[in-house]
Amino acid sequence: MPDAPTPPASIEEAIARVTRFREARDWDQYHTPRHLSRAVAVEASELEEEFLWKDDRDVAEHLRSQEGREAVEDEVGDVLISLLLFCERTGIDPLEALGAKLEKTKKKYPVEDA
């Protein structure tokens, strides 16, 4: 059985890996912000499809099975790859975007109102 792949140690390394993967295949020409934003949406829909028509019990069972878990992980990976390529292409730092959005969301939904 082959060794499990080593996950990236940082968001920067993850972006570098997906960028190298893209460049090695000469896909750069197809990766415009418009196309990559669509790719994020398509891949997110494929993730959603893993749970379509399942109730909470079925979802839990799906995630416990090796086949189901692997399928969901594949879709999470696809979403993340598309999103990281979008961020690289647009110059958006995903962690900065996350931090800024969390701050805005904290103001919009204060704990006191929860």
N, C-alpha and C positions, 0 to 999 in steps of 0.2 A: 504494500500500500504506500503510495507516495506521501511525502511529508506535506502537512498543511501549509498553504502559502502564508508568508509572514505579512501581517497587516501593516500598513503605513504607520510610522511613529508619530506623524503630525499631519495636520491639514495641508501644509505646504508639500510634504512628501506625497500625499495622496494626489494632489493636483499635478505634481511633476510626473507621477506614474501614469495617470490617465492621459496627460499631454504627450508623453513619449509613446504611449500605445497608439494614440491618434496619428502622430507624425510618422511612425513606422509604417502605417498603412496609407499614408497620403490622403487622409480624410479631412484634413484641415480646410480644404476648399469647400466642404459641405457644412462646416460648423459655424454658421452665422448665428448671431443672437436669436434671430427669428426662428431658425430651424432648431436650435438647441432648446429654446423655451417650449417649442412644440414637443420635442423629445422628452422633456421633463414631464409634461402633461400625459403623453402616451404611456410612458413607463409607470407613472403613478396610477394610471387606469389599469395597467396590467397587474400592479400590486393589489388594487382594489378587487380585481377579478378573482384573486385567490380566496376572497371571503364572500363572494357573491352567493346569495341564497343560503348562507350558513347562519344558524343561530349561534349564540355564545358558546354553547356546549360543543357544537360542530367545529367552531373556530379553535377552541382549546384542543380538541382532538387532532385537528389538522396540524397545529403547531407542535404537538407532541410526536407526531409521526415523522420519521426521517425524510420521507418523500415530500410531505407537506412543508416541513421546516425548510428543507433545501430549496423548494420552489419559492417560498416567501423570501428567503435570504437572497436568492438570485434576483428577484424583483427589487428588493431594497438596494442591492448593488447597482442595478441598472438605473434606478432613480438617482442614486448618489453620483454615479459616473456622469450622467447627463447634467446634473446640477453643478458638479465641480467643473466640467468643461464650459458650461455657461458662465460661471463665475470667472474662470480664467480668461475667457474671450472678452468679457465686459469689464474686466478689471475690478470686480467686486470681491472684497475679502469676505468670505462666508461667515467667519467668526465675528467680524465687525458688524455685519448685517444682522446676525443673530443677536448680538449684544444690544444693538440699537433697537431692534424690534422688541426685545424683552422689556427694555426700559419704557418704550411707548405703551406696551401692553400693561405694564404695572400701573401706569398712570390712568389708563382707560378702565382697568378693572382692579381698583384698590382692594386690598385684603379686607378692609372694614366693610365693604359692600358684598363680600362673598357669603 
